[in-house]
Amino acid sequence: MPRLIRPNVQSDIQSSDAEFTAARLLISKMKGEVLNVMNKAKLAETNLTDQHKLTEAKEREIHEYRNKFVQIEQRSIQLQEDRADAET
C-alpha cells in the first residue's frame, strides 16, 4: 500500500510545483504590468503639468495682448477726437 500512496503524493507535489510556478509567472507578469501602468501614469502627470504651465503662459500672453489692444484702441479714439477737434 505505501507504493500506491507515494505516486499520489508525488503527483500532488508535481501539481503543486506546477501551480506555484504558474503563480510566480503570473505575479511576475502582473508586476511588470503594474510598473508599466505606473510609468505611464507618471508620464501622463508630467505631460499634464507641462500642459498646465504652457496654458498659463499662453493665458498671460493673451492678457498682455488684450491690454495692448485696449491701449491702442484708446489711443486711436483719442487721436480721432483730437483730429475732429483740430478740424473744427
Residue frames as a rotation matrix with the C-alpha (Angstrom) as fourth column:
MET 1
0.546 0.838 0.000 0.00
0.838 -0.546 0.000 0.00
0.000 0.000 -1.000 0.00
PRO 2
0.241 -0.490 -0.838 2.71
0.273 -0.794 0.543 2.54
-0.931 -0.359 -0.058 0.62
ARG 3
-0.761 -0.544 0.355 3.58
0.463 -0.072 0.883 2.36
-0.455 0.836 0.307 -3.07
LEU 4
-0.081 0.812 0.578 0.06
0.941 -0.128 0.313 3.42
0.328 0.569 -0.754 -4.04
ILE 5
0.722 0.337 -0.605 0.19
0.582 -0.768 0.267 6.43
-0.375 -0.545 -0.750 -1.75
ARG 6
-0.156 -0.902 -0.403 3.59
0.392 -0.431 0.813 7.61
-0.907 -0.031 0.421 -2.98
PRO 7
-0.653 -0.083 0.753 2.62
0.754 -0.165 0.635 8.10
0.072 0.983 0.170 -6.61
ASN 8
0.431 0.873 0.230 -0.34
0.797 -0.488 0.357 10.19
0.424 0.029 -0.905 -5.49
VAL 9
0.620 -0.296 -0.727 1.87
0.443 -0.632 0.636 12.23
-0.647 -0.716 -0.261 -3.18
GLN 10
-0.486 -0.863 0.138 4.43
0.554 -0.182 0.813 12.63
-0.676 0.472 0.566 -5.94
SER 11
-0.372 0.416 0.830 1.80
0.830 -0.252 0.498 13.77
0.416 0.874 -0.251 -8.43
ASP 12
0.734 0.619 -0.279 0.39
0.675 -0.620 0.399 16.15
0.074 -0.481 -0.874 -5.80
ILE 13
0.191 -0.770 -0.609 3.86
0.418 -0.498 0.760 17.61
-0.888 -0.400 0.227 -5.28
GLN 14
-0.711 -0.449 0.541 4.38
0.654 -0.140 0.744 17.98
-0.258 0.882 0.393 -9.04
SER 15
0.100 0.851 0.516 0.96
0.857 -0.337 0.389 19.54
0.505 0.404 -0.763 -9.37
SER 16
0.759 0.128 -0.639 1.72
0.543 -0.666 0.512 21.95
-0.360 -0.735 -0.575 -6.52
ASP 17
-0.273 -0.935 -0.227 5.09
0.478 -0.337 0.811 22.80
-0.835 0.113 0.539 -8.07
ALA 18
-0.579 0.119 0.806 3.44
0.792 -0.151 0.591 23.47
0.191 0.981 -0.007 -11.42
GLU 19
0.538 0.837 0.098 0.78
0.755 -0.531 0.384 25.65
0.374 -0.133 -0.918 -9.78
PHE 20
0.506 -0.438 -0.743 3.46
0.480 -0.573 0.664 27.50
-0.717 -0.693 -0.080 -7.80
THR 21
-0.611 -0.756 0.235 5.49
0.584 -0.230 0.779 28.10
-0.535 0.613 0.582 -10.96
ALA 22
-0.232 0.625 0.746 2.40
0.830 -0.273 0.487 29.32
0.508 0.732 -0.455 -12.80
ALA 23
0.755 0.521 -0.399 1.56
0.656 -0.603 0.453 31.62
-0.004 -0.603 -0.797 -9.89
ARG 24
0.045 -0.836 -0.547 5.12
0.483 -0.461 0.744 33.02
-0.875 -0.298 0.383 -9.86
LEU 25
-0.720 -0.291 0.631 4.96
0.690 -0.198 0.696 33.68
-0.077 0.936 0.343 -13.60
LEU 26
0.202 0.892 0.405 1.58
0.812 -0.384 0.440 35.36
0.548 0.240 -0.802 -13.25
ILE 27
0.704 -0.004 -0.710 2.80
0.561 -0.610 0.559 37.51
-0.436 -0.792 -0.428 -10.37
SER 28
-0.380 -0.916 -0.127 5.91
0.544 -0.332 0.770 38.46
-0.748 0.224 0.625 -12.34
LYS 29
-0.543 0.261 0.798 3.79
0.766 -0.234 0.598 39.41
0.343 0.937 -0.073 -15.34
MET 30
0.578 0.816 -0.036 1.39
0.735 -0.501 0.457 41.41
0.354 -0.290 -0.889 -13.18
LYS 31
0.329 -0.552 -0.766 4.31
0.573 -0.528 0.627 43.20
-0.751 -0.645 0.143 -11.51
GLY 32
-0.721 -0.607 0.334 5.61
0.602 -0.311 0.735 44.19
-0.342 0.732 0.590 -14.94
GLU 33
-0.177 0.752 0.635 2.17
0.768 -0.298 0.567 45.42
0.616 0.588 -0.525 -15.97
VAL 34
0.706 0.406 -0.580 1.79
0.701 -0.520 0.488 47.43
-0.104 -0.751 -0.652 -12.74
LEU 35
-0.144 -0.847 -0.512 5.19
0.522 -0.505 0.687 49.04
-0.840 -0.168 0.515 -13.26
ASN 36
-0.723 -0.061 0.688 4.22
0.680 -0.240 0.693 49.85
0.122 0.969 0.215 -16.85
VAL 37
0.313 0.919 0.241 0.97
0.767 -0.394 0.507 51.46
0.561 0.026 -0.828 -15.72
MET 38
0.561 -0.172 -0.810 2.80
0.633 -0.542 0.553 53.41
-0.534 -0.823 -0.195 -13.02
ASN 39
-0.566 -0.824 -0.038 5.31
0.555 -0.414 0.722 54.71
-0.610 0.387 0.691 -15.57
LYS 40
-0.474 0.482 0.737 2.51
0.714 -0.279 0.642 55.70
0.515 0.830 -0.212 -17.92
ALA 41
0.620 0.720 -0.312 0.72
0.757 -0.443 0.481 57.49
0.208 -0.534 -0.820 -15.07
LYS 42
0.140 -0.662 -0.736 3.90
0.565 -0.557 0.609 59.40
-0.813 -0.501 0.296 -14.16
LEU 43
-0.795 -0.428 0.430 4.39
0.578 -0.319 0.751 60.36
-0.184 0.845 0.501 -17.80
ALA 44
-0.038 0.876 0.481 0.78
0.776 -0.277 0.567 61.49
0.630 0.394 -0.669 -18.09
GLU 45
0.656 0.247 -0.713 1.12
0.710 -0.523 0.472 63.54
-0.256 -0.816 -0.518 -14.90
THR 46
-0.334 -0.863 -0.378 4.29
0.519 -0.504 0.691 65.15
-0.787 0.034 0.617 -16.21
ASN 47
-0.724 0.123 0.679 2.62
0.641 -0.247 0.727 65.91
0.257 0.961 0.100 -19.54
LEU 48
0.371 0.929 0.001 -0.40
0.822 -0.329 0.465 67.37
0.432 -0.171 -0.885 -17.74
THR 49
0.395 -0.326 -0.859 1.83
0.610 -0.607 0.510 69.59
-0.687 -0.725 -0.041 -15.61
ASP 50
-0.712 -0.696 0.092 3.69
0.493 -0.403 0.771 70.75
-0.500 0.594 0.630 -18.71
GLN 51
-0.401 0.649 0.646 0.39
0.740 -0.186 0.646 71.48
0.539 0.738 -0.406 -20.46
HIS 52
0.607 0.600 -0.521 -0.84
0.794 -0.481 0.372 73.48
-0.027 -0.640 -0.768 -17.45
LYS 53
-0.066 -0.726 -0.684 2.34
0.477 -0.625 0.618 75.56
-0.877 -0.285 0.387 -17.49
LEU 54
-0.847 -0.228 0.480 2.01
0.526 -0.236 0.817 76.12
-0.074 0.945 0.320 -21.24
THR 55
0.044 0.958 0.285 -1.65
0.852 -0.185 0.491 77.07
0.522 0.221 -0.824 -20.87
GLU 56
0.547 0.113 -0.830 -0.85
0.692 -0.620 0.371 79.52
-0.472 -0.777 -0.417 -18.08
ALA 57
-0.512 -0.806 -0.297 1.90
0.408 -0.532 0.742 81.10
-0.756 0.259 0.601 -20.19
LYS 58
-0.717 0.312 0.624 -0.44
0.615 -0.139 0.776 81.44
0.329 0.940 -0.092 -23.17
GLU 59
0.392 0.898 -0.199 -3.17
0.882 -0.306 0.357 82.93
0.260 -0.316 -0.912 -20.95
ARG 60
0.193 -0.422 -0.886 -0.69
0.528 -0.716 0.457 85.53
-0.827 -0.555 0.085 -19.64
GLU 61
-0.825 -0.534 0.185 0.36
0.406 -0.333 0.851 86.30
-0.392 0.777 0.492 -23.20
ILE 62
-0.272 0.825 0.496 -3.27
0.807 -0.086 0.585 86.72
0.525 0.559 -0.642 -24.28
HIS 63
0.552 0.463 -0.693 -3.90
0.800 -0.528 0.284 89.02
-0.235 -0.712 -0.662 -21.31
GLU 64
-0.286 -0.749 -0.597 -0.87
0.391 -0.660 0.641 91.15
-0.875 -0.050 0.481 -22.28
TYR 65
-0.875 -0.025 0.484 -2.08
0.480 -0.178 0.859 91.38
0.064 0.984 0.168 -25.87
ARG 66
0.162 0.985 0.056 -5.58
0.912 -0.172 0.371 92.34
0.376 -0.009 -0.927 -24.73
ASN 67
0.389 -0.088 -0.917 -4.12
0.616 -0.715 0.330 95.11
-0.685 -0.693 -0.224 -22.59
LYS 68
-0.698 -0.695 -0.174 -2.02
0.287 -0.493 0.821 96.36
-0.656 0.523 0.544 -25.51
PHE 69
-0.583 0.563 0.586 -5.05
0.729 0.043 0.683 96.20
0.359 0.825 -0.435 -27.79
VAL 70
0.477 0.779 -0.406 -7.15
0.879 -0.427 0.214 98.23
-0.007 -0.459 -0.889 -25.34
GLN 71
0.039 -0.548 -0.835 -4.38
0.400 -0.758 0.516 100.81
-0.916 -0.354 0.190 -25.03
ILE 72
-0.896 -0.377 0.235 -4.01
0.339 -0.239 0.910 101.09
-0.287 0.895 0.341 -28.80
GLU 73
-0.211 0.911 0.355 -7.78
0.879 0.018 0.477 101.29
0.428 0.412 -0.804 -29.22
GLN 74
0.525 0.374 -0.765 -7.99
0.740 -0.644 0.193 104.08
-0.420 -0.668 -0.615 -26.61
ARG 75
-0.389 -0.760 -0.520 -5.10
0.261 -0.633 0.729 105.90
-0.883 0.148 0.445 -28.28
SER 76
-0.803 0.150 0.577 -6.84
0.587 0.028 0.809 105.61
0.106 0.988 -0.110 -31.64
ILE 77
0.280 0.959 -0.043 -10.07
0.931 -0.261 0.255 107.02
0.233 -0.112 -0.966 -30.23
GLN 78
0.336 -0.232 -0.913 -8.12
0.512 -0.768 0.384 109.86
-0.790 -0.597 -0.140 -28.64
LEU 79
-0.742 -0.669 -0.047 -6.35
0.284 -0.376 0.882 110.64
-0.608 0.641 0.469 -31.92
GLN 80
-0.474 0.659 0.584 -9.66
0.795 0.034 0.606 110.62
0.379 0.751 -0.540 -33.79
GLU 81
0.561 0.665 -0.492 -11.15
0.819 -0.531 0.216 113.01
-0.118 -0.524 -0.843 -31.23
ASP 82
-0.056 -0.680 -0.731 -8.07
0.330 -0.704 0.629 115.26
-0.942 -0.206 0.264 -31.48
ARG 83
-0.864 -0.241 0.442 -8.33
0.476 -0.105 0.873 115.27
-0.164 0.965 0.205 -35.28
ALA 84
0.005 0.952 0.307 -12.02
0.912 -0.130 0.388 116.09
0.409 0.278 -0.869 -35.13
ASP 85
0.554 0.138 -0.821 -11.30
0.627 -0.718 0.302 118.93
-0.548 -0.682 -0.484 -32.69
ALA 86
-0.449 -0.830 -0.332 -8.49
0.310 -0.493 0.813 120.23
-0.838 0.262 0.479 -34.93
GLU 87
-0.695 0.248 0.675 -10.80
0.699 0.014 0.715 120.27
0.168 0.969 -0.183 -37.97
THR 88
0.359 0.931 0.062 -13.39
0.873 -0.358 0.332 122.39
0.331 -0.065 -0.941 -36.23
